[in-house]
Amino acid sequence: MKFQYKMKFRTISRVLQGSNRSPSIQLHSYRVLAHLHSAPKRPSFGIAFDIDGVILRGRSPIGDSPKALRRLYDDSGSLKIPYLFLTNGGGIPESRRAAELSQLLGVHIDPIQVVQGHSPFKNLLARLENELVVATGKGEPAVVMSEYGFKKAISLDEYASYFNSIDPLSPYKTWTTKQPSNEQRNPSDSVPSFDVTSERVKAAFVVSDPVDWGRDIQVLCDILRSGGLPGEKSEHQPHMYFAADDLEYQAVFPSERLGMGAFRIALESIFNSIHHTPLKYTSFGKPNPFVFKNAESVLMQLKSLTSDADLNGDYKDMKSHHFETLYMIGDNPSVDIKGARKAGHPWFSILTRTGVFRGKENHTDYPAHQVVDTVEEAVEFMLQREGIA
């Protein structure tokens, strides 16, 4: 039977009154409120799930992962346990990823519950909002950056097209790296309102796994060692940001595939070989403790909306409702488990055998607090441990 959703509408003006949230966060709050379970007591724990290798393999659910997630909702389809997806993947806006996951898994997932590798890029908006930035990766990297508020975001695909022969191998390529779009756009929207060939790039972003490594490394090297304008000379290196640093990840193919960390190593090695100053860059994504701190803040926002007490009374400081435990369920010891352990209390790591990790015993270098075969077992373990199974 298809999982049913029941919307619960309440008056929530008092909850958000006087808050400094942006309109987009308020909208997400409204949506989450509509699906949150009314309980006399908030759960004292929250959950962060990795996606690839834990919940999905490609676009196919792993085992009974949809059934496991449904245990976090009540019979009406309202969320009763705060959880989110914490993934180093990305390439599309969080709103679209949430819609895809909802369809694939049969439960309602709000955009605020999706934290992707590039989600922290929005925190750089104050510095780079009106600057020219180049974004690369599978999916729609420029659309992602534009939705975050960057006014001069352009894909590396399009940026390269403005410089004749910048990719000397392009005549020999029988494929295209142009990304298909799910949205209809006005043709005039594809023409930048700024001069790409004369304005310097202030930052380059690897939003998701690049498609054409050779072309991307060449163009990024041109940007980074020219001060942001290929063909020019400058000692100033534009900012370089990576959404994640996974060396490998589990996809549909039986063995692991090279990830963004492998691309970063290739770019860094080549850049350092042709330039006298080493590449300066910043990597986000797991296992960076910042990512787990940010996930805790999102889970706290979800938790703060699960009690009728706050809906009927004064809005209380979130700091007064700390989690006793935050669970990280992942398949990659060097990313998911390492990150949770570095983040420290209240994070509790659970390692599944459905992705990168397939060992019989715990991982030697980055041991998890608990090892299970599947995400279903992980959910069962958490609920039993919390005494609500």
KOLMAR-244055 format. One record per residue (C-alpha): x, z, y; residue in one letter. Coordinates in steps of 0.25 Angstrom, whole numbers, plus 5000, padded with zeros to 4 digits. Layout:
XZYa...
//
This chain:
500050005000m500549965014k501050095022f499950115033q500250165047y499350255055k499550265070m499450395076k499250395091f499350515100r499550545114t501050555117i501150545132s501550695132r502650665122v503350565130l503050615144q504250645153g505150575142s506250475147n506050385135r506050235137s504750155135p505250095122s505550235117i504150285121q503550165114l504250195101h503850345103s502350295104y502550215091r503250325083v502150425088l501150335082a501750345068h502350485068l501750585059h501050715065s501650835058a501650985061p503150985060k504150885062r505050845051p506450905053s507150785048f507350635052g507850515044i508650395047a508650285037f509650175036d508950035033i509849935026d510249995012g509250105013v507850055017i508049905017l508949805010r508849685019g507349685022r506949745008s506649895007p507549964997i506850024986g505650114991d506150135005s504850105011p504150205002k505250305006a504950285021l503450295019r503750445015r504150475030l502750435034y501450505031d500250435024d499750375037s501050305040g501450405051s502950445051l503150585047k504750595046i505550545057p506550435053y507250305058l508050195053f509550205057l510250075054t511450005058n510749875057g509949805068g509849665075g508449675079i507649775089p507249905083e505749875085s505849755076r506749825066r505649935065a504549825063a505349765052e505649895045l504149935046s503749805039q504749815028l504549965025l503049985028g503150095037v503050105052h504450105059i504550125074d505750055082p506250195085i506450225071q507450105070v508850135075v509750015073q511250005074g511049945088h510050035093s511050125101p511449995109f510250025118k511050145123n511950055130l510949995138l511250075151a512650015151r512349875147l510949845150e511249735160n512549685154e512749565145l512849605131v513049525118v512349565105a512649505091t512149525077g511049485068k509649485072g509349485087e510449575094p510149525108a508749555107v509049695102v509949725114m508949665124s507849755118e508749875121y508749825135g510049745137f509749645147k510849545144k510949545129a511349415122i511649385108s513049345104l512349225098d511849175111e513049225119y513949145111a513149015113s513549025128y515049005125f515348865120n516248875107s516349025108i516149015093d517048905088p516448905074l515048885078s515048735076p515348765061y514248865059k512948815052t512148935054w511549005067t511749145071t510549135080k509549245076q508149215073p507149295082s505749355079n505349345093e504849225101q505649215114r505549135127n506649035127p507049075141s507349215136d508549165128s509249115141v510049235146p509849275161s511349295163f512549215162d513149235148v514349155150t514849225163s514349365161e515249465153r514749525141v514749685142k514449715128a514349655114a513449715104f513449695089v511949725086v511949695072s512749625061d513249495067p512949365061v514049275064d515349365064w516349255068g515549205080r515249355084d516649405083i517149285091q516149295102v516249455103l517849445104c517649345115d516749435122i517549565120l518849515124r518449435136s517749545143g516349495139g516549345143l517049255132p518249165137g518649265148e519749375147k519549515150s520149655145e518749715145h518049725132q516449725133p515749835125h515649805110m514549875102y514149875087f512849925082a513449975069a514749975061d514349965047d515449895039l514349865028e512949875025y511949855014q511049725015a510349645005v511649594998f512049694987p513349734993s513649775008e513649685019r514649685031l514049755043g514249765058m515549855056g516149735048a515849645060f516449755070r517749765061i517849605062a517649595077l518549715080e519649665071s519649525077i519449575091f520649675090n521549555084s521249465096i521149565107h522249665112h521249775114t520449835102p518949805102l518149925108k516749935102y515650035099t514850045086s513550105084f512750125071g512850225060k513750295057p513950325072n513450475074p512750425087f511750335079v511350465071f511150545084k510350435089n509450425076a509250575078e508750555092s507750455087v507350535075l507150655085m506150565093q505350535081l505350675076k504850725090s503650635088l503250695075t502550825079s501150835085d501750955093a502550865102d501350775103l500450885108n501450965116g502650955125d503750855121y504850945116k506350915116d506850835104m508050925103k507151045098s506750965086h508050935079h508050875065f508550965054e508950845046t509150695049l509350605036y510150475036m509850385024i510850275023g511550195012d512950175019n513850295018p514850255029s513650225039v512450305036d513050425029i514250435038k513450425050g512450535046a513650625042r514350605055k513050635063a513050765056g511850865057h510650845055p511050715048w510850715032f511350585025s510750515013i511450405007l510650294998t511150204987r510350084992t511350025001g512850025004v513050154996f512750144981r513650254975g513250354965k513850474972e513850504987n514750424996h516250484997t516550455011d515250475017y514350565008p512950575011a512150705011h511250645000q511350514992v510150454986v509750314979d508750264989t508050295002v506850344994e507650454988e508250485002a506850505008v506450594996e507650674997f507450695012m505950735011l506250824999q507350895007r506450915019e505350965011g504250865014i504350775002a
//
